[in-house]
Amino acid sequence: MAAGLILSGGNMTVLELEQKYVAQKAGVRENIRIGYSFVINILKKEELLKKVCNR
């Protein structure tokens, strides 16, 4: 565990990993949270990023 984040992702997709990262962020400004949502919406549209990352 580094800087309060749980780093083990196991066999997660990039999208799942990003969603987990954003869920663990606390106390960020509203415009930052909107930016995270924007990135997640882009990731949802990308087929390549739905593959599992097992590294």
Phi, psi and omega in degrees: 000122181237130178054033178080004180256140175273115189271341183289124182248341182065222179262080182245153173280166177300320179298312179298320179295318178295318178297321178294317179300312182295321180297332182272351178283134180230144174074025178272153179294157183300318181293331175291316179298322177296320177298318177299317179298321178300314180296317180298320178296323176295315181298326180296334182272345185269115180295319182301324184279000177271357178283153184284135174263115181240027177264000000 
